[in-house]
Amino acid sequence: MAQRKYLQAKLTQFLREDKIQLWKPPYTDENKEVGLALKDLANRYSDKLGCCENEVEKIIEEIRCKAIERGTGNENYRTTGIATIEVFLPSRLKKDKKNVLETRLHISGRDLRSKIADTFGFQENYIKIVINKKLLQLGKSLEEQGVTHNVKAMVLELKQSEEDVRKTSQEEEEKQNEAELKEKRIQRTKKGLEILAKRAEMVVDPETTPYLDIANQTGRSIRIPPSQKKALTLAMGYHEKGRAFLKRKEYGIALPCLLDADRYFCECGRELLDTVDNYAVLQLDIVWCYFRLEQLECLDDAEKKLSLAQKCLKNCYGENHQRLVNIKGNCGKEKVLFLRLYLLQGIRNYHSGNGEEAREYLNKARLLFKELHIDPSKVHSLMQLGFTPQEARLALRACDGNVDHAAIHISNRREELAQIRREEKEKRRRRLENISSLKGMGYSARAARQALHQAGGDLDGALKILLGNPHMWWLNDSAPDPNSRHRESPSQEGIDQLVYMGFDSAVAEAALKVFRGNVQLAAQTLAHHGGSLPPDLQLPEEDSSSTPSTSPSDSAGTSSASTDEDMDTEAVNEVLEDIPEHEEDYLDSTLEDEEIIIAEYLSYVENIQSATN
């Protein structure tokens, strides 16, 4: 299959270089049938490539038919508005013939999925469609999602077709149950990550509430702008879940997670993406997933993604990995990423008909593989000392295969991480205490978190921020609308307390209305502003006789709360199961798959060389 793709790409290159238009005479006659000149062309190109003339002629004829088909489709689209979509089926169903589907673009994504299912024999509830590197949204029209004429659509199958599983009713039921379970896993993943991302914006007790934290290359938590933290948490969460599916070789489920991760990463600032290697790793994982699904031709920007990964790794690690060496003291583990990068660049070039470039990248990958290959006996020796296989592989690569140095490296890293975790735990405990202190003064947890973030964790600084910005008092945890807030009539006792402190009676009453009877907050704000309310907190006349409010936390229905909580816990736990304990899990690989693929594609490029000599 790969060799045929190379031949197709190479012949397409020759046709472009020679400016040959196969859809015109003498290669196509007036009836759109093949012309005699095509055989002469096949003879010339087969000599040039050192390939079988019949095979070359067959591929050129396929290219000619596709060109005519595209031309007919373009004319049809111009006159009728009916677009052509090129459909790429799962590898087990793929034929040599290209699969096309005609449709109008005003239909919904659900309608397109139904058409694809009916045309190619799928059950529509058990397939997902990827177009333009995004999952097709069922509720939106194709036009709204940027679907155009001649676009490529890839089918991800969660369940095999009826015909393939009709052997026994038991097998049919098992397959259907499997597909339903996969879909439920995807939905639970989304729910669990949303919950964890929300917790990342809060301050929770790590002893009782699981949460996701974002750390740098040494394992220390890093401060992220609140506007980007949720998007980054979701991006990294989806990426980890996708990587877990990749490890299990469940590529059809992995790809939607990886594409969701890419979407959330794009909501983060470019400056952030250029300073972390996660985004580079994601680009490699996406291209790898397309390759393993045998759908690399669906990824039009594979070259762009690989170039982006290379640029991002360079920005993050520095020229010749110098920045990485300064931080970690070595760069042996990260070389695994470059091996995957070179391998994918070699594969992409081969599929594009660039034999020499493919050879260059594949040889770079092979050299790195030899450098990173680990003697299993050394891993066993470290395991005998109580270390895990993962720790052993990572340490041996960091220490150039020296077992003694690797053992010291693991021990030192364990101690360093334990110290970092103690420090991070203490930092979080202090922050929880500071939030509790501010809540005791009457501020909401949300306002307290925001003020502490602005003050860099300093309690006194946060209090000054809150006093200087009284509108932050309305940052309630339940996020009520300040424009629709109701105010209770303050008690006379509260007014008397403020008057006793020296504030004017009318101002005291107005302040208590604003702060819903909270004497402490009213006093602090009035004192900070010289005995008066700032203009943005003064009440309009119509609010002077507001009716009492109901608490935003009041609720009439709680019968399903326990069930919902159980489902949330299940969703969160399922996500957490796939979050690796080791912070460098993404750098750990046995390289077994890479070894096989490097050898396979090197044999292809060697066959090219022997054929042309």
C-alpha positions as CSV (number, residue, x, y, z in Angstrom):
1,M,0.0,0.0,0.0
2,A,2.8,2.5,1.0
3,Q,4.7,1.6,-2.2
4,R,1.7,2.2,-4.4
5,K,1.1,5.6,-2.7
6,Y,4.7,6.5,-3.4
7,L,4.3,5.5,-7.1
8,Q,1.1,7.6,-7.4
9,A,2.8,10.6,-5.9
10,K,5.9,10.3,-8.1
11,L,3.8,9.9,-11.3
12,T,1.8,13.0,-10.3
13,Q,5.0,14.9,-9.9
14,F,6.2,13.8,-13.4
15,L,2.9,14.8,-14.9
16,R,3.1,18.3,-13.3
17,E,6.7,18.8,-14.3
18,D,5.9,17.8,-17.9
19,K,2.7,19.9,-17.9
20,I,0.7,16.9,-19.1
21,Q,-3.1,17.3,-18.9
22,L,-4.5,13.8,-18.9
23,W,-8.1,14.9,-19.3
24,K,-7.3,16.4,-22.8
25,P,-6.3,14.8,-26.1
26,P,-4.3,12.8,-26.9
27,Y,-4.7,11.1,-23.6
28,T,-8.5,11.4,-23.5
29,D,-10.7,11.2,-26.6
30,E,-14.0,13.1,-27.2
31,N,-16.0,10.4,-25.4
32,K,-13.7,10.7,-22.3
33,E,-12.2,7.3,-23.0
34,V,-8.4,6.6,-22.7
35,G,-6.3,7.6,-25.7
36,L,-3.5,5.6,-27.3
37,A,-0.9,8.2,-26.2
38,L,-1.3,7.1,-22.5
39,K,0.5,3.8,-23.2
40,D,3.5,5.6,-24.6
41,L,3.5,7.8,-21.5
42,A,3.4,4.8,-19.3
43,N,6.4,3.3,-21.1
44,R,8.4,6.4,-20.7
45,Y,7.7,6.8,-17.0
46,S,8.2,3.1,-16.2
47,D,11.7,3.3,-17.7
48,K,12.4,6.4,-15.6
49,L,11.2,4.7,-12.4
50,G,12.4,1.2,-13.1
51,C,8.9,-0.1,-12.5
52,C,6.6,-2.5,-14.3
53,E,5.0,-0.8,-17.3
54,N,1.6,-2.3,-16.7
55,E,1.5,-1.1,-13.1
56,V,2.5,2.4,-14.1
57,E,-0.1,2.4,-16.9
58,K,-2.8,1.3,-14.4
59,I,-1.9,4.1,-12.0
60,I,-1.8,6.8,-14.7
61,E,-5.2,5.7,-15.9
62,E,-6.5,6.0,-12.3
63,I,-5.1,9.6,-12.2
64,R,-6.7,10.3,-15.5
65,C,-10.1,9.1,-14.4
66,K,-9.9,11.0,-11.2
67,A,-9.1,14.2,-13.1
68,I,-12.1,13.7,-15.4
69,E,-14.3,12.9,-12.4
70,R,-13.1,16.1,-10.6
71,G,-13.7,18.2,-13.7
72,T,-17.3,16.8,-14.1
73,G,-17.9,17.4,-10.4
74,N,-16.7,21.0,-10.6
75,E,-19.0,21.7,-13.6
76,N,-21.9,20.0,-11.8
77,Y,-21.2,22.1,-8.7
78,R,-21.2,25.3,-10.7
79,T,-24.5,24.6,-12.4
80,T,-26.5,22.8,-9.7
81,G,-24.8,23.6,-6.4
82,I,-24.4,19.9,-5.6
83,A,-20.9,19.5,-4.0
84,T,-18.7,16.4,-4.1
85,I,-17.2,15.0,-0.9
86,E,-14.3,12.6,-1.0
87,V,-15.0,9.9,1.6
88,F,-12.1,7.9,3.2
89,L,-13.3,4.7,4.8
90,P,-11.7,2.7,7.5
91,S,-8.7,0.7,6.3
92,R,-10.5,-2.6,6.5
93,L,-13.1,-1.4,3.9
94,K,-10.8,0.6,1.6
95,K,-10.8,-0.2,-2.1
96,D,-8.4,1.1,-4.8
97,K,-11.3,3.2,-6.2
98,K,-11.9,6.6,-4.6
99,N,-15.2,6.9,-2.7
100,V,-17.2,10.0,-3.5
101,L,-20.5,11.3,-2.3
102,E,-22.6,14.1,-3.8
103,T,-24.6,16.4,-1.5
104,R,-25.9,20.0,-1.0
105,L,-24.1,22.0,1.6
106,H,-27.1,23.3,3.4
107,I,-27.9,19.9,5.0
108,S,-27.0,19.2,8.6
109,G,-24.0,17.2,9.8
110,R,-26.5,14.6,11.0
111,D,-27.9,14.3,7.5
112,L,-24.4,13.9,6.0
113,R,-23.6,11.2,8.6
114,S,-26.8,9.4,7.6
115,K,-26.0,9.6,3.9
116,I,-22.5,8.2,4.5
117,A,-23.9,5.4,6.7
118,D,-26.5,4.4,4.1
119,T,-24.1,4.6,1.1
120,F,-21.3,2.6,2.6
121,G,-23.1,0.2,4.9
122,F,-22.5,1.6,8.4
123,Q,-24.8,2.0,11.4
124,E,-24.9,5.8,11.7
125,N,-24.9,6.0,15.5
126,Y,-21.6,4.1,15.5
127,I,-19.5,6.3,13.2
128,K,-17.9,9.7,13.6
129,I,-16.9,12.0,10.6
130,V,-13.8,14.1,10.6
131,I,-13.7,17.0,8.1
132,N,-11.0,19.7,8.1
133,K,-9.4,18.1,11.1
134,K,-12.6,18.6,13.2
135,L,-15.3,16.3,14.3
136,L,-18.5,16.9,12.3
137,Q,-21.1,18.6,14.4
138,L,-24.4,17.0,13.9
139,G,-26.6,20.0,14.7
140,K,-25.0,22.5,12.4
141,S,-25.2,22.8,8.6
142,L,-22.2,21.8,6.5
143,E,-21.8,25.4,5.3
144,E,-21.7,26.6,8.9
145,Q,-18.8,24.2,9.6
146,G,-16.8,25.3,6.6
147,V,-17.4,22.2,4.5
148,T,-16.8,23.0,0.8
149,H,-16.9,21.3,-2.6
150,N,-14.2,18.6,-3.0
151,V,-13.5,18.4,0.7
152,K,-12.1,15.2,2.3
153,A,-14.2,13.4,4.9
154,M,-12.7,10.6,7.1
155,V,-15.0,7.9,8.7
156,L,-14.0,6.8,12.2
157,E,-15.8,3.5,13.0
158,L,-16.8,2.6,16.5
159,K,-18.5,-0.6,15.3
160,Q,-18.1,-2.9,12.2
161,S,-20.9,-3.1,9.6
162,E,-23.9,-5.3,9.9
163,E,-22.7,-7.6,7.1
164,D,-19.3,-8.2,8.8
165,V,-20.8,-9.1,12.1
166,R,-23.9,-11.0,11.1
167,K,-22.2,-14.4,11.6
168,T,-23.9,-15.0,14.9
169,S,-26.5,-13.0,16.9
170,Q,-24.2,-13.2,20.0
171,E,-21.3,-11.6,18.1
172,E,-23.7,-8.9,16.8
173,E,-24.8,-8.1,20.3
174,E,-21.2,-8.0,21.5
175,K,-20.2,-5.6,18.8
176,Q,-23.1,-3.3,19.4
177,N,-22.5,-3.2,23.1
178,E,-18.8,-2.5,22.4
179,A,-19.7,0.5,20.2
180,E,-22.1,1.8,22.8
181,L,-19.5,1.5,25.5
182,K,-17.0,3.4,23.3
183,E,-19.4,6.2,22.7
184,K,-20.2,6.4,26.5
185,R,-16.5,6.5,27.3
186,I,-16.1,9.5,25.0
187,Q,-19.0,11.3,26.6
188,R,-17.8,10.5,30.1
189,T,-14.3,11.8,29.2
190,K,-15.8,15.1,28.1
191,K,-17.9,15.4,31.3
192,G,-15.0,14.4,33.6
193,L,-12.6,16.9,32.0
194,E,-15.1,19.7,32.3
195,I,-15.5,19.0,36.0
196,L,-11.7,18.9,36.5
197,A,-11.2,22.0,34.5
198,K,-13.7,23.8,36.6
199,R,-11.9,22.7,39.8
200,A,-8.6,24.0,38.3
201,E,-10.1,27.5,38.5
202,M,-11.0,27.0,42.1
203,V,-9.0,26.1,45.2
204,V,-9.9,22.7,46.5
205,D,-8.5,20.5,49.3
206,P,-6.2,18.1,47.4
207,E,-6.7,15.5,50.2
208,T,-10.4,15.2,49.5
209,T,-11.0,16.5,46.0
210,P,-9.2,15.4,42.9
211,Y,-8.1,18.2,40.5
212,L,-5.7,18.8,37.7
213,D,-2.6,21.0,38.1
214,I,-0.3,22.3,35.4
215,A,3.4,22.0,36.1
216,N,6.6,23.0,34.4
217,Q,9.4,20.7,33.2
218,T,10.8,20.4,36.8
219,G,7.4,19.4,38.2
220,R,6.5,22.7,39.9
221,S,3.1,24.3,39.5
222,I,3.1,27.3,37.1
223,R,0.8,30.3,37.2
224,I,-1.4,30.6,34.2
225,P,-3.6,33.6,33.3
226,P,-7.2,32.8,34.4
227,S,-8.4,33.5,30.9
228,Q,-6.3,30.7,29.6
229,K,-6.2,28.2,32.4
230,K,-9.5,26.4,31.7
231,A,-8.7,26.1,28.0
232,L,-5.1,24.8,28.8
233,T,-6.4,22.4,31.4
234,L,-9.0,21.0,29.0
235,A,-6.4,20.8,26.2
236,M,-3.9,18.9,28.3
237,G,-6.7,16.6,29.7
238,Y,-8.0,15.7,26.3
239,H,-4.4,15.1,25.2
240,E,-3.7,12.7,28.0
241,K,-6.9,10.8,27.4
242,G,-6.1,10.6,23.7
243,R,-2.6,9.3,24.5
244,A,-4.1,6.7,26.8
245,F,-6.1,5.4,23.8
246,L,-3.0,5.6,21.6
247,K,-1.2,3.3,24.0
248,R,-4.0,0.8,23.8
249,K,-3.9,1.2,19.9
250,E,-7.6,2.4,19.9
251,Y,-6.8,5.0,17.3
252,G,-10.5,5.6,16.3
253,I,-11.3,6.8,19.8
254,A,-7.9,8.5,20.3
255,L,-8.3,10.9,17.3
256,P,-11.5,12.7,18.5
257,C,-9.7,13.4,21.9
258,L,-6.6,14.6,20.2
259,L,-8.6,16.9,17.8
260,D,-10.5,18.3,20.8
261,A,-7.1,18.9,22.6
262,D,-5.9,20.8,19.5
263,R,-9.1,23.0,19.5
264,Y,-8.6,24.0,23.1
265,F,-4.8,24.6,22.7
266,C,-5.7,27.1,19.9
267,E,-7.6,29.1,22.5
268,C,-4.4,29.7,24.4
269,G,-2.0,32.5,23.5
270,R,0.7,31.8,21.0
271,E,3.3,32.9,23.6
272,L,2.2,30.1,25.9
273,L,2.3,27.5,23.2
274,D,5.8,28.4,22.2
275,T,7.1,27.8,25.7
276,V,5.7,24.3,26.4
277,D,6.4,21.1,24.6
278,N,2.9,19.8,25.0
279,Y,1.6,21.4,21.9
280,A,4.5,20.0,19.8
281,V,3.9,16.5,21.2
282,L,0.2,16.8,20.4
283,Q,1.0,17.6,16.7
284,L,3.2,14.5,16.5
285,D,0.4,12.4,18.2
286,I,-2.2,13.6,15.7
287,V,-0.1,12.8,12.6
288,W,0.9,9.5,14.2
289,C,-2.8,8.7,14.7
290,Y,-3.7,9.4,11.1
291,F,-0.8,7.3,10.0
292,R,-1.8,4.3,12.1
293,L,-5.4,4.7,10.8
294,E,-3.9,4.4,7.3
295,Q,-5.5,7.8,6.5
296,L,-2.5,10.1,6.2
297,E,-3.7,11.4,2.9
298,C,-6.7,12.9,4.8
299,L,-4.4,15.2,6.7
300,D,-3.6,17.8,4.1
301,D,-1.4,19.8,6.5
302,A,0.7,16.9,7.9
303,E,3.8,18.8,6.7
304,K,2.6,21.9,8.5
305,K,1.9,20.1,11.7
306,L,5.3,18.4,11.7
307,S,7.1,21.7,10.9
308,L,5.1,23.3,13.8
309,A,6.2,20.5,16.1
310,Q,9.8,21.0,15.1
311,K,9.6,24.8,15.6
312,C,7.9,24.4,19.0
313,L,10.4,21.9,20.3
314,K,13.2,24.2,19.2
315,N,11.6,27.2,21.0
316,C,11.0,25.1,24.1
317,Y,14.3,23.2,24.3
318,G,16.7,25.8,22.7
319,E,19.2,25.5,20.0
320,N,20.9,22.1,20.2
321,H,18.7,21.4,23.3
322,Q,20.8,23.8,25.3
323,R,17.9,25.3,27.3
324,L,16.7,21.8,28.2
325,V,20.2,20.7,29.3
326,N,20.4,23.8,31.5
327,I,17.1,22.9,33.2
328,K,17.4,19.1,33.4
329,G,21.1,18.4,33.0
330,N,20.5,16.1,30.0
331,C,18.3,15.7,26.9
332,G,18.4,12.0,26.4
333,K,14.8,11.4,27.2
334,E,13.4,14.1,24.9
335,K,15.3,12.6,21.9
336,V,12.4,10.1,21.7
337,L,10.3,13.0,20.4
338,F,12.8,13.8,17.7
339,L,12.9,10.2,16.6
340,R,9.1,10.2,16.2
341,L,9.4,13.5,14.3
342,Y,12.0,12.3,11.9
343,L,10.2,9.1,11.3
344,L,6.9,10.9,10.5
345,Q,8.7,13.3,8.3
346,G,10.3,10.4,6.4
347,I,6.9,8.7,6.0
348,R,5.2,11.9,4.8
349,N,8.0,12.5,2.2
350,Y,7.8,9.0,1.0
351,H,4.0,9.2,0.5
352,S,4.6,12.5,-1.3
353,G,7.0,10.9,-3.8
354,N,10.1,12.5,-2.3
355,G,12.4,9.5,-2.1
356,E,15.7,11.3,-1.2
357,E,14.1,13.4,1.5
358,A,12.4,10.3,2.9
359,R,15.7,8.5,3.0
360,E,17.4,11.4,4.8
361,Y,14.8,11.6,7.6
362,L,14.5,7.8,8.0
363,N,18.2,7.5,8.4
364,K,18.2,10.2,11.1
365,A,15.4,8.2,12.8
366,R,17.4,5.0,12.5
367,L,20.5,6.7,14.1
368,L,18.5,8.0,16.9
369,F,16.9,4.6,17.5
370,K,20.3,3.0,17.8
371,E,21.3,5.7,20.3
372,L,18.1,5.3,22.3
373,H,17.7,1.5,22.2
374,I,18.0,0.0,25.6
375,D,19.4,-3.3,26.6
376,P,16.6,-5.2,28.3
377,S,19.0,-6.7,30.8
378,K,19.8,-3.2,32.1
379,V,16.2,-2.5,32.6
380,H,15.9,-5.8,34.5
381,S,18.9,-4.8,36.7
382,L,17.2,-1.5,37.8
383,M,13.9,-3.3,38.4
384,Q,15.8,-5.6,40.8
385,L,16.6,-2.5,42.8
386,G,12.9,-1.6,43.1
387,F,12.5,0.8,40.2
388,T,9.7,0.6,37.7
389,P,10.3,-0.3,34.0
390,Q,9.3,3.2,33.0
391,E,11.7,4.8,35.5
392,A,14.4,2.5,34.2
393,R,14.0,3.3,30.5
394,L,13.8,7.1,31.2
395,A,16.8,7.1,33.4
396,L,19.0,4.9,31.1
397,R,18.3,7.3,28.2
398,A,19.1,10.3,30.4
399,C,22.4,8.6,31.6
400,D,23.6,7.2,28.2
401,G,22.8,3.6,29.3
402,N,24.9,3.6,32.5
403,V,23.1,1.5,35.0
404,D,24.8,2.9,38.1
405,H,24.2,6.5,37.0
406,A,20.6,5.7,36.1
407,A,20.0,4.3,39.7
408,I,21.3,7.5,41.2
409,H,19.3,9.6,38.7
410,I,16.1,7.9,39.7
411,S,16.7,8.2,43.4
412,N,17.6,11.8,43.1
413,R,14.6,12.5,41.0
414,R,12.3,10.7,43.5
415,E,13.6,12.9,46.3
416,E,13.4,16.1,44.3
417,L,9.8,15.3,43.3
418,A,8.8,14.5,46.9
419,Q,10.3,17.8,48.0
420,I,8.4,19.7,45.3
421,R,5.1,17.9,46.2
422,R,5.6,18.9,49.9
423,E,6.2,22.5,48.9
424,E,3.3,22.6,46.5
425,K,1.0,21.1,49.1
426,E,2.1,23.7,51.7
427,K,1.6,26.5,49.1
428,R,-1.9,25.2,48.4
429,R,-2.7,24.9,52.1
430,R,-1.6,28.5,52.7
431,R,-3.8,29.6,49.8
432,L,-6.8,27.8,51.2
433,E,-6.2,29.5,54.6
434,N,-6.0,32.9,52.9
435,I,-9.2,32.3,51.0
436,S,-10.9,31.2,54.2
437,S,-9.7,34.4,55.9
438,L,-11.1,36.6,53.1
439,K,-14.4,34.6,53.2
440,G,-14.5,35.3,56.9
441,M,-14.5,39.0,56.1
442,G,-17.5,38.6,53.9
443,Y,-16.0,38.1,50.4
444,S,-17.0,35.3,48.2
445,A,-14.5,32.5,47.4
446,R,-14.5,33.6,43.8
447,A,-13.6,37.2,44.7
448,A,-10.9,35.9,47.1
449,R,-9.3,33.7,44.5
450,Q,-9.2,36.5,41.9
451,A,-7.7,39.0,44.4
452,L,-5.1,36.5,45.6
453,H,-4.1,35.7,42.1
454,Q,-3.6,39.4,41.3
455,A,-1.6,39.8,44.6
456,G,0.6,36.9,43.9
457,G,-0.8,35.0,46.9
458,D,-0.2,37.8,49.4
459,L,-3.2,38.1,51.8
460,D,-2.6,41.8,52.7
461,G,-2.2,42.7,49.0
462,A,-5.4,40.8,48.2
463,L,-7.3,42.7,50.8
464,K,-6.1,46.0,49.5
465,I,-7.2,45.0,46.0
466,L,-10.7,44.0,47.3
467,L,-11.0,47.3,49.2
468,G,-9.8,49.3,46.2
469,N,-12.2,47.5,43.8
470,P,-15.5,47.0,45.8
471,H,-17.3,45.8,42.6
472,M,-15.3,42.6,43.1
473,W,-17.6,41.8,46.0
474,W,-20.2,40.9,43.3
475,L,-18.0,38.1,42.0
476,N,-20.2,35.5,43.7
477,D,-19.5,31.8,43.4
478,S,-22.9,31.4,41.8
479,A,-22.2,34.3,39.4
480,P,-25.4,36.3,39.8
481,D,-26.2,39.2,37.5
482,P,-25.3,42.5,39.3
483,N,-27.9,44.3,37.3
484,S,-30.7,42.1,38.6
485,R,-29.7,41.8,42.2
486,H,-32.3,42.4,44.9
487,R,-31.4,44.1,48.2
488,E,-33.0,43.5,51.5
489,S,-33.8,46.4,53.8
490,P,-31.0,46.6,56.3
491,S,-31.6,46.1,59.9
492,Q,-31.6,49.1,62.2
493,E,-29.0,47.4,64.4
494,G,-26.6,47.3,61.4
495,I,-27.2,50.9,60.6
496,D,-26.7,51.9,64.3
497,Q,-23.3,50.0,64.3
498,L,-22.1,52.0,61.3
499,V,-23.3,55.2,62.7
500,Y,-21.5,54.4,65.9
501,M,-18.3,54.0,63.9
502,G,-18.8,57.6,62.6
503,F,-20.5,57.1,59.2
504,D,-23.5,59.1,58.1
505,S,-26.9,57.3,58.6
506,A,-28.1,57.5,55.0
507,V,-24.7,56.4,53.7
508,A,-24.7,53.5,56.2
509,E,-28.1,52.4,55.1
510,A,-27.1,52.5,51.4
511,A,-23.9,50.6,52.0
512,L,-25.7,47.8,53.9
513,K,-28.2,47.5,51.0
514,V,-25.3,47.1,48.6
515,F,-23.6,44.5,50.8
516,R,-26.8,42.7,51.8
517,G,-26.5,43.5,55.5
518,N,-22.8,42.6,55.8
519,V,-21.6,45.2,58.4
520,Q,-18.0,44.3,58.1
521,L,-17.8,44.7,54.3
522,A,-19.8,47.9,54.5
523,A,-17.5,49.4,57.1
524,Q,-14.3,48.4,55.3
525,T,-15.6,49.9,52.0
526,L,-16.8,53.2,53.5
527,A,-13.5,53.6,55.5
528,H,-11.4,52.9,52.4
529,H,-13.4,55.5,50.4
530,G,-13.5,58.3,52.9
531,G,-17.0,57.6,54.3
532,S,-18.9,57.4,51.1
533,L,-19.8,54.7,48.5
534,P,-18.0,54.8,45.2
535,P,-20.2,55.8,42.2
536,D,-20.3,52.3,40.7
537,L,-21.9,50.9,43.9
538,Q,-24.5,53.6,44.5
539,L,-28.0,52.4,44.0
540,P,-30.4,53.9,41.4
541,E,-33.6,55.3,42.9
542,E,-35.8,52.4,41.8
543,D,-33.7,50.0,43.8
544,S,-34.4,51.9,47.1
545,S,-37.4,49.7,47.9
546,S,-36.4,46.3,46.5
547,T,-38.0,43.2,47.7
548,P,-36.1,40.6,49.7
549,S,-34.0,38.3,47.7
550,T,-33.8,34.6,47.6
551,S,-30.5,33.0,48.0
552,P,-28.9,31.8,44.8
553,S,-28.3,28.5,46.5
554,D,-32.0,27.9,47.3
555,S,-33.3,24.9,45.4
556,A,-36.6,23.1,45.3
557,G,-35.4,19.9,43.8
558,T,-32.6,17.8,45.2
559,S,-33.9,14.2,44.7
560,S,-31.4,13.5,41.9
561,A,-28.4,15.2,43.5
562,S,-26.9,12.0,44.8
563,T,-27.3,10.2,41.5
564,D,-25.7,13.2,39.6
565,E,-22.9,13.3,42.1
566,D,-22.2,9.6,41.6
567,M,-22.1,10.0,37.8
568,D,-19.8,13.0,38.1
569,T,-17.5,11.0,40.4
570,E,-17.5,8.1,37.9
571,A,-16.6,10.5,35.0
572,V,-13.8,12.1,36.9
573,N,-12.4,8.8,38.1
574,E,-12.4,7.5,34.5
575,V,-10.3,10.5,33.4
576,L,-8.0,10.3,36.3
577,E,-7.3,6.6,35.6
578,D,-5.6,7.7,32.3
579,I,-3.6,10.6,33.8
580,P,-0.1,9.1,34.2
581,E,1.5,9.3,37.6
582,H,5.0,9.9,36.1
583,E,5.4,13.5,34.8
584,E,7.6,12.2,31.9
585,D,5.3,9.5,30.8
586,Y,5.0,11.1,27.3
587,L,8.7,10.6,26.9
588,D,8.6,6.9,27.7
589,S,8.5,4.5,24.8
590,T,9.8,1.0,24.2
591,L,10.3,2.1,20.5
592,E,9.1,-1.4,19.3
593,D,6.6,0.0,16.8
594,E,9.1,2.6,15.6
595,E,11.8,0.0,15.0
596,I,9.5,-2.0,12.8
597,I,8.3,1.0,10.8
598,I,11.8,2.4,10.3
599,A,12.9,-0.9,8.8
600,E,9.8,-1.2,6.6
601,Y,10.1,2.3,5.1
602,L,13.9,2.1,4.7
603,S,13.3,-1.1,2.7
604,Y,10.9,0.9,0.4
605,V,13.4,3.7,-0.3
606,E,16.2,1.2,-0.9
607,N,13.9,-0.5,-3.5
608,I,13.6,2.9,-5.2
609,Q,17.3,3.2,-5.4
610,S,17.9,-0.3,-6.7
611,A,15.2,0.2,-9.3
612,T,16.6,3.4,-10.6
613,N,20.3,2.2,-10.7
